[in-house]
Structure formats: C-alpha cells, structure tokens
C-alpha cells in the first residue's frame, strides 16, 4: 500500500492511497474459491463448479466487495500511520484501476488543533440579588392571577372581564378577510386585538351592540390592512367578571403545601424563587464565560460536525412543535436557519473539550449528586426522581456533562476578570442578551 498526504486547507486533508494489484487479486480469488464450494448452479454438482464459471458469474461483484473492504481498512491504517483524527466520514473518489494498482483519494476534515489563550481576557459581570418579601408578594399575586376564574355578571364590561361576542370588520363598507368571528371570547385589557378595540368594548353589557372604529398599525403584518381605518360591528352575548382565588388551604394545596397555611406557602414560594435565582445567576455567568471563550479564540469548525449539529437542532425544533407526531421530516427545515448557532455550539464543544483535556478536569460525582438533588427538590417525591436519574444511564450522562461544563466555567472564572452587579431579583432572573450576538448585530449595522 502506498500513501501520500496533502494538506489542502487548515483542517482539510487528502490521502491518496494505492492498493497493489496482487493483494486485490489474491483476496478476490480467495473469496471466489470459497464461493465455489458453497454456491449452487444448474448443471453442476455442489463444489464442482469450474473456477472460470464462478469468475464469469461472480467475479465483478466479488471484486467490488473486496475493494470496498480494502478501501475502508486501508483508510483506517493510513490515518493511524499519519496520526490524523478525522472529524467525520471521508469523501472517496476512485482515480485509477490498472495493472499498477487501484488508487483512490479520501478527502476529509480533521479536528482542529486548539491553542488555549489566557482566560484573563474574559470579563464577567456576576449579578448579586436577594429574594425580598416584596418579591414573594409579587410572585404570590402572579400565581393568583394564573388561577383567575370567570363568572357571568349582569353589568357592563370592565377591563379584566371576559366577554363572549360576535364581530364583523369592514373597510370602506366592505368586509375583509379574517375580520369576522362568532362566539369569540376576549379578555379586555389583554392586548390581543388592534389598539383601541378592547377599550371600545368597555361599558358594553350582554345583549348590546356597538360599532368600534380603529386604525391598524402601520407595521401590521397584513399589508392590505396596515395603516387602514376600519370598523367592527360587535354584539356582546355574555360578560364574565374575573375572580382571584383566595389565599386558603385549597389554593395552597395546588402547589403541594399542606401545612402551616400562608406562612408555609410563603416559605415554599421563597424556596422556589431562591432556586430560580441561583439558576438564573449561574446561567448568566456561564453564558458570559462561553461568549468570552469564543471571543478570545478563533476555531475552524469542521463542516461534518456542523452538519451533525444542524440535524440535531432540526430534530429538537420539530419535537418542540410536535411535528414528529405528524411525520414531519426535520430535514425539510432549511439548514441556513440553524447554521450560525450550530457552528457556535460546535466551536464551544471543541473549546470545552480542550479545556477539559489541558486542565485535566474530571467530573465531580458529589456535584452530580448535588445537582440531581437540587432538581429533585422541586418535586413532591424527591427520592423517586433521584433514583430515576441514577437508574437511567443516558439521563445521568447528560447531568454529568452539565456538571463538567460547570467545572470548566469555574476553571475559567479563576483567571477571568469578574465583577459584581448588585441588582433586584427581577433584574437577576431576566434573560440577558447574548454578548456575541449583540456584537455581531452591531457589526452588521456598521457594515
């Protein structure tokens, strides 16, 4: 076997491999001899078929089979010999097949060599916040709002009420598409309808009719209605007033609290908010570290790995919207939708792997246990959740990888420039704009 290596780009390689004729013919003959003892042909006794008949009948297929196996084995041998680490399957092209041998070219990408830069070039702002009593009050009120019920009332509609009504929209006296409905329900003040529509129905009682004049916003998605003045003829059938649930044992039981009344409920709400706060701060710090890691490194991403990540993201998107049940093929989603994020994910994965290797980061089993217990604490039967994770290798592996990422973040934070930002609970849990994305947006605007 003859092998030559060509470096065609930063991470692309070409191996030209020539297999000797003698080796190919010897393996083909060996296979045909074995076949002659097993095959059955009309007019010949088993094991007595002349070799020239076997060659004529099965020679071409046997040779293709042998070439396929030898190309695969010789490629593996060649990359080991050249100390190459392919990132994906090679593209194979046969270039010659003659008395001098069979030659093929294997084109592929290798994993990039990454030289880690100093982490002190990464800046991180850590949110510092506490759950205040007022935050707990606000959360309890939010939970009450989510439990709002509606009962029919014999009065004019007010903001916050829910009405059942018919409406017909017209523009210049003509009904327009999508502008009419019967027995539609609407919570006044929800902002679902065109500005001015819901306000126009305040004060209308069941059985009454009213014509509301509104103007669609200039940026309305339907171009034929954008900026247009229209009228809606409305007939109200029912007005339902909202009622918030009382803070009683029945309400507390919905959230798994059965003891100590309001005080016990506040403690449970506070505990959940503290957990949410810790996770939000952890995520914000991690995102800044990862964005910083990308910023101080240039990583050439193998296209094969990007394609694999795009396929994973396609499947995740389809699963999220329930498309798998309908038989929707994820590959119908354009790759361009996911390409940028896929490249970032792959680049981060390569960088994290390099930090793990160079800094010899090992998964801390105690942190794995602590993370699982933290997650389980949100359930009524925590031990069942813990047992489930430790009996499910796939799920446990995912948790271990998350912990490994956290340990990488901690390693980087030891050298990074870290400052603290004292803020409110609401500010701390609010998702932050990703720094890398914001920077790219700024570059696009100035380009």
C-alpha positions in Angstrom: 0.0 0.0 0.0 1.3 3.4 -1.0 0.1 6.5 0.9 0.6 10.2 0.2 -0.8 13.1 2.3 -1.8 16.5 1.0 -2.9 19.4 3.3 -5.5 21.3 1.2 -6.6 23.8 3.8 -6.3 24.5 7.6 -8.3 21.3 8.6 -8.9 19.6 5.2 -6.7 16.7 4.3 -6.4 14.4 1.2 -5.0 10.9 1.4 -4.0 9.3 -1.9 -3.9 5.5 -1.4 -2.8 2.9 -3.9 -3.6 -0.7 -3.3 -1.3 -3.3 -5.0 -2.9 -5.5 -7.7 -1.5 -8.7 -6.2 -3.2 -8.0 -2.9 -6.6 -7.3 -4.5 -6.4 -10.3 -6.9 -5.3 -12.6 -4.1 -8.3 -11.6 -1.9 -10.7 -11.8 -4.8 -9.5 -15.3 -5.8 -9.7 -16.4 -2.2 -13.3 -15.2 -2.0 -14.3 -16.9 -5.3 -12.7 -20.2 -4.2 -14.7 -20.1 -1.0 -17.8 -19.2 -3.0 -17.3 -22.1 -5.5 -17.6 -24.5 -2.6 -20.9 -23.1 -1.4 -22.8 -21.8 -4.5 -25.3 -24.0 -6.4 -25.7 -23.7 -10.2 -27.9 -25.7 -12.5 -25.9 -28.4 -14.4 -23.1 -28.6 -11.8 -22.6 -30.7 -8.8 -22.0 -28.7 -5.5 -18.3 -28.0 -5.1 -17.5 -29.0 -8.7 -18.2 -25.7 -10.5 -15.2 -24.7 -12.7 -13.5 -21.6 -11.4 -13.8 -19.8 -14.8 -17.6 -20.2 -14.5 -17.6 -18.8 -10.9 -15.4 -15.9 -12.1 -17.6 -15.1 -15.0 -20.7 -15.2 -12.8 -19.5 -13.6 -9.6 -16.1 -12.1 -10.3 -17.2 -8.4 -10.7 -19.3 -8.4 -7.6 -16.6 -10.1 -5.5 -14.0 -7.5 -6.7 -16.3 -4.6 -5.8 -16.9 -6.2 -2.4 -13.2 -6.7 -1.8 -12.3 -3.1 -3.0 -14.9 -1.6 -0.6 -13.5 -3.5 2.4 -9.9 -2.8 1.4 -10.5 0.9 0.9 -12.1 1.1 4.4 -9.3 -0.9 6.1 -6.5 0.9 4.3 -8.0 4.3 5.1 -8.0 3.4 8.8 -4.5 2.1 8.6 -3.4 5.3 6.7 -4.8 7.8 9.2 -3.2 5.8 12.1 0.1 5.9 10.3 -0.2 9.6 9.6 -1.6 10.3 13.1 -4.7 12.0 11.8 -8.0 12.5 13.7 -10.9 12.7 11.1 -13.9 14.8 12.1 -16.5 12.8 10.1 -16.5 10.3 7.3 -14.3 10.8 4.2 -15.4 11.5 0.7 -14.0 8.7 -1.5 -13.1 9.1 -5.2 -11.5 6.2 -7.3 -8.9 7.7 -9.6 -7.3 4.7 -11.4 -7.6 1.0 -11.6 -5.0 -0.7 -13.8 -2.0 -3.0 -13.8 -0.1 -0.7 -11.4 -2.8 -0.9 -8.7 -6.1 0.6 -7.6 -5.8 4.2 -6.5 -8.4 6.3 -4.6 -8.4 9.7 -2.9 -10.0 10.1 0.6 -10.9 13.8 1.4 -11.8 14.7 4.9 -11.5 17.2 7.7 -9.6 16.7 10.9 -10.3 18.1 14.4 -8.6 21.5 14.7 -5.6 21.9 16.9 -6.5 24.5 19.5 -4.0 26.5 21.5 -5.8 27.9 24.5 -5.3 31.6 25.2 -5.1 33.1 28.7 -8.5 33.4 30.3 -7.8 36.8 31.9 -9.0 38.3 28.6 -12.6 37.2 29.6 -14.7 39.7 31.5 -17.7 38.5 33.5 -20.3 40.5 35.5 -22.0 38.4 38.2 -25.5 39.5 39.3 -25.9 39.8 43.1 -29.5 39.7 44.3 -31.7 38.5 47.1 -35.3 37.5 47.2 -37.2 40.2 49.1 -40.5 39.9 50.9 -42.0 42.2 48.2 -40.7 39.8 45.5 -42.6 37.0 47.3 -45.7 39.1 47.4 -45.5 39.8 43.7 -45.0 36.1 42.9 -48.0 35.1 45.0 -50.1 37.7 43.2 -48.9 36.3 39.9 -49.9 32.8 41.0 -53.3 34.1 42.0 -53.6 35.8 38.6 -52.8 32.5 36.9 -55.7 30.9 38.8 -58.2 33.5 37.8 -61.8 32.2 37.2 -64.6 33.9 35.4 -68.3 34.1 36.3 -71.2 35.6 34.4 -72.2 39.1 35.6 -75.2 41.3 35.0 -73.4 44.6 34.4 -71.4 46.5 31.8 -68.0 45.1 30.9 -64.9 46.4 32.6 -61.2 46.0 32.0 -60.2 42.5 33.1 -63.6 41.0 32.3 -64.0 38.3 29.7 -66.7 38.8 27.0 -68.3 36.4 24.5 -69.3 38.3 21.3 -69.7 38.3 17.5 -67.9 40.9 15.4 -67.8 41.8 11.7 -64.9 44.0 10.4 -65.4 46.3 7.4 -63.1 48.6 5.5 -64.8 51.3 3.4 -68.0 49.3 3.9 -66.7 46.0 2.6 -66.0 43.0 4.9 -62.3 42.0 4.9 -60.7 38.5 5.2 -60.1 37.4 8.8 -62.1 40.3 10.3 -65.1 38.4 11.5 -65.9 35.8 14.1 -68.8 34.4 16.1 -68.9 33.5 19.8 -65.4 34.7 20.2 -64.0 35.2 23.7 -61.8 38.1 24.7 -60.3 39.3 27.9 -60.5 43.1 27.9 -57.1 44.6 28.5 -55.2 41.6 27.2 -53.8 43.5 24.2 -54.8 40.7 21.8 -56.7 42.9 19.4 -55.9 46.1 17.4 -55.2 49.1 19.7 -58.5 50.7 20.7 -60.6 47.7 20.0 -60.7 46.3 23.6 -61.1 49.8 25.1 -64.1 50.3 22.8 -65.9 47.4 24.4 -65.6 48.6 28.0 -69.0 49.7 29.2 -71.0 47.3 26.9 -73.4 44.9 28.6 -74.7 41.5 27.4 -77.2 41.9 24.6 -75.9 45.2 23.5 -74.3 46.1 20.1 -71.6 48.6 19.3 -69.6 49.7 16.3 -65.9 50.4 17.1 -63.7 52.4 14.8 -60.0 51.7 14.9 -56.9 52.1 12.7 -54.5 49.3 12.1 -50.8 50.0 13.0 -48.5 51.0 10.1 -46.4 47.9 10.7 -49.3 45.4 10.8 -48.4 42.1 9.3 -51.3 42.1 6.7 -50.1 44.7 4.2 -53.6 45.3 2.9 -54.7 46.4 6.4 -51.6 48.2 7.6 -52.4 51.8 8.5 -56.0 51.4 7.3 -59.1 52.7 9.2 -61.8 50.0 9.7 -65.0 49.5 11.7 -66.0 46.5 13.8 -69.7 45.8 14.4 -69.9 44.0 17.7 -72.7 42.2 19.5 -72.0 41.1 23.1 -73.6 37.8 24.3 -72.0 37.4 27.7 -69.9 39.4 30.2 -67.9 37.3 32.7 -66.2 39.0 35.7 -62.8 37.8 36.9 -62.4 36.4 40.4 -59.0 35.8 42.0 -58.6 32.6 44.2 -58.4 33.3 48.0 -55.2 32.5 49.8 -56.6 29.5 51.7 -55.7 25.8 52.2 -57.4 24.8 48.9 -55.2 27.3 47.0 -52.0 26.2 48.8 -52.7 22.5 48.2 -52.5 23.2 44.4 -48.8 23.8 45.0 -48.2 20.8 47.3 -48.3 22.8 50.5 -50.5 21.1 53.2 -49.1 22.5 56.4 -48.6 25.9 58.2 -51.1 27.8 56.0 -50.0 31.1 54.5 -46.6 31.0 56.3 -45.8 27.6 54.9 -46.9 28.7 51.4 -44.7 31.7 51.5 -41.7 29.6 52.6 -42.4 27.2 49.7 -42.6 30.1 47.2 -39.5 31.7 48.6 -37.6 28.4 48.3 -38.6 28.0 44.6 -37.6 31.6 43.9 -34.2 31.1 45.6 -33.7 28.1 43.4 -34.7 30.0 40.3 -32.4 32.9 41.3 -29.4 30.6 41.7 -30.0 29.0 38.4 -30.5 32.4 36.6 -27.3 33.8 38.0 -25.4 30.6 37.1 -26.8 30.7 33.6 -25.8 34.4 33.1 -22.3 33.8 34.4 -21.9 30.7 32.2 -23.2 32.5 29.1 -20.7 35.3 29.6 -17.9 32.8 30.1 -18.8 30.9 27.0 -19.2 34.1 24.9 -15.8 35.2 26.2 -14.2 31.9 25.4 -15.5 32.2 21.8 -14.3 35.8 21.6 -10.7 35.1 22.5 -10.3 32.1 20.2 -10.7 31.5 16.5 -11.8 27.9 15.9 -12.0 26.4 12.4 -15.1 24.3 12.6 -15.3 21.0 10.6 -18.3 21.1 8.3 -19.1 17.5 9.1 -19.6 18.4 12.8 -21.7 21.4 11.8 -23.9 19.3 9.7 -24.4 16.8 12.6 -25.3 19.7 14.9 -27.7 21.1 12.4 -29.5 17.8 12.2 -29.8 17.7 16.0 -31.2 21.2 16.1 -33.7 20.4 13.3 -35.0 17.4 15.3 -35.2 19.5 18.5 -37.2 22.2 16.7 -39.6 19.6 15.3 -40.0 17.9 18.6 -40.7 21.2 20.3 -43.6 22.0 18.0 -44.9 18.4 17.9 -44.0 17.8 14.3 -42.7 14.3 14.9 -46.2 13.0 15.7 -47.3 14.2 12.3 -44.5 12.5 10.5 -42.8 15.8 9.5 -39.2 15.2 8.2 -36.8 17.5 10.1 -34.6 17.7 7.1 -37.3 19.8 5.3 -36.3 22.7 7.6 -33.6 24.8 5.8 -30.1 24.3 7.2 -29.5 28.0 7.0 -31.9 28.6 9.9 -29.5 26.7 12.2 -26.1 27.1 10.6 -24.8 30.0 12.7 -25.9 28.6 16.0 -24.7 25.1 15.1 -21.2 26.5 14.3 -21.1 28.3 17.7 -22.2 25.1 19.5 -19.5 23.0 17.8 -16.8 25.6 18.4 -17.8 25.8 22.1 -17.8 22.0 22.3 -14.3 21.8 20.9 -13.1 24.6 23.2 -14.6 23.0 26.3 -13.1 19.6 25.3 -9.7 21.3 25.1 -10.0 22.9 28.5 -11.0 19.6 29.9 -8.0 17.9 28.3 -5.4 20.5 29.0 -6.6 21.4 32.6 -7.3 17.7 33.3 -10.9 18.5 34.5 -12.7 15.4 35.9 -16.4 15.1 36.7 -17.1 15.7 40.4 -19.5 13.0 41.5 -20.5 15.0 44.6 -21.6 17.9 42.3 -23.5 15.5 40.2 -25.4 14.2 43.2 -26.0 17.8 44.5 -27.4 18.9 41.1 -29.8 15.9 40.9 -30.9 16.5 44.5 -31.5 20.2 43.7 -33.6 19.3 40.7 -35.5 16.6 42.6 -36.3 19.1 45.4 -38.9 20.7 43.1 -41.0 17.5 43.1 -43.3 16.1 45.8 -41.3 12.7 45.9 -37.7 13.8 45.5 -36.2 10.4 46.2 -38.1 8.9 43.3 -36.6 11.5 41.0 -33.1 10.8 42.4 -33.5 7.1 41.9 -34.8 7.6 38.4 -31.7 9.5 37.3 -29.3 7.0 38.8 -31.1 4.1 37.1 -31.0 5.8 33.7 -27.6 5.9 32.2 -28.5 8.3 29.4 -30.0 10.9 31.7 -27.2 10.5 34.2 -24.6 11.1 31.4 -26.4 14.3 30.5 -26.2 15.6 34.1 -22.5 14.6 34.2 -21.8 16.7 31.1 -23.7 19.7 32.6 -21.6 19.4 35.7 -18.4 19.1 33.6 -19.3 22.3 31.8 -19.9 24.0 35.2 -16.4 22.8 36.3 -14.9 24.2 33.1 -16.7 27.5 33.8 -15.3 27.5 37.4 -11.8 26.9 35.9 -12.1 29.8 33.6 -13.5 32.1 36.3 -10.4 31.6 38.4 -8.4 33.6 35.9 -11.2 35.8 34.3 -11.9 39.4 35.2 -15.0 39.0 37.4 -17.1 42.0 38.8 -20.3 42.0 40.7 -23.5 43.9 39.9 -26.0 44.3 42.7 -29.5 44.2 41.3 -33.1 43.3 42.1 -34.5 39.7 41.9 -36.4 40.6 38.7 -33.3 42.0 37.0 -31.3 39.0 38.0 -33.7 36.4 36.5 -34.4 38.4 33.4 -32.7 36.7 30.4 -29.7 38.7 29.2 -28.9 39.4 25.5 -26.0 37.2 24.5 -22.9 39.3 24.1 -21.6 37.6 20.9 -25.0 38.0 19.2 -25.1 41.7 20.2 -21.6 42.3 18.9 -22.5 40.6 15.6 -25.6 42.8 15.3 -23.5 45.9 15.9 -21.1 44.8 13.2 -23.9 44.3 10.7 -25.3 47.7 11.5 -22.0 49.4 10.9 -21.1 47.4 7.8 
